[in-house]
C-alpha cells in the first residue's frame, strides 16, 4: 500500500484536490474527504470521537467509495476503518523513509491506541526499526500494544515511564494521541539533533501535539498545505512560516533533509489522496483474488430514462 500511495503522490498535479469538509462538535468531528483525477473519483466518510471508547465504539469509523469519472458509476463501496489504519501507517513509513536518517533503528511512540500497532509494524517492516519505546498515560494501552506486538519478536518493545524516557536517544518519534485539545506532548528539551518527528495525532482545528518551538526549529513537510494550515500542528504558526510539500520531495523536485543534524517534522493530518490510493489498492486486490460481493446499489433499468419503472404501480 505504501508503494501505491507513493505512486499517486508522484502524480499529484493530475488530481483535483480540496481540503476535507468537517462538521465539528464539542466531542468530535465528522469529515468528508473527496478527490479525483480524470479517470477515477474517491471519497471517504470518517469521524473522530475520542470519548467513543467509553460506550463501546471505536474512536474512528470510516467507509468510502471509488468510481468512474466518465460515467459516475460506482465500482467499490468499502469499509475504511481498518483500511485507514493501514494507509495512515503506510503513509507515515513512506514519508519517514524519505526524510529520516538511513541508519534509524530506534523509535519512540507516544500514544498506544488503535493506530499504534499499525505504526509500529509499518516502521519495522519498511524502515527497519528494531527498538520501540512506548508510552501512554493509560498503562493498559501499553500492555495491549506490547501483547499485540509479540507476533513480531524482532521488535524490541520497551515500556517507558515518561515521555522523556520514551524519546531519549530515539531516531524517530511518532506522536499518535487522540484527545481533542491544545497539547504540547513533545517539548523542545525532548528533541535531539537529527530526529525525525512523525506527528499523526494533531489533525483538526484546536488539536495539537507539538510545542510551537519544536516546529520553529524543524524543517516541516506537509501533505496538502491549505488543509494542514487549518488542521495540523502548524496551525500554531503564522501563515507565512515555510513548509515543504511532500509530493515535491517524492518526485525529486525538492530536497528532503538538508543535513544529518537537521530535525524534520511530518505534520500528518491525513489527506484524501491517501484514501484514493487505499481504495484503488483494495479494488485491485478484490479483482486479483476475486473477492468482495456485488450489491444492488445502482438499479438495473430496461430503459435508463424510465426510473418510474421501479415503482409497483399497483401500490402507488
Secondary structure, DSSP 4 states (H G I P E B T S, - for coil): -HHHHHHHHTTGGGSB--PPEEEE-SS-EEEEEEEE-SSEEEEEEEEE-GGGGGGT--S--EEEEEEETTT--EEEEEE-HHHHHHHHHHHHHHHHHHHS-TT--EEEEE--STTHHHHHHHHHHHT---EEEEE-SSHHHHHHHHHHGGG-TTSEEEE-SSHHHHHTT-SEEEE-----SEEEEE-GGG--TT-EEEE-S--BTTBEEE-HHHHHTSEEEESSHHHHHHHSGGGGS-TTS--EEHHHHHTTSS-S-SSTT--EEEE----HHHHHHHHHHHHHHHHHHT-S-----S---SSTT-GGGGS-GGG-
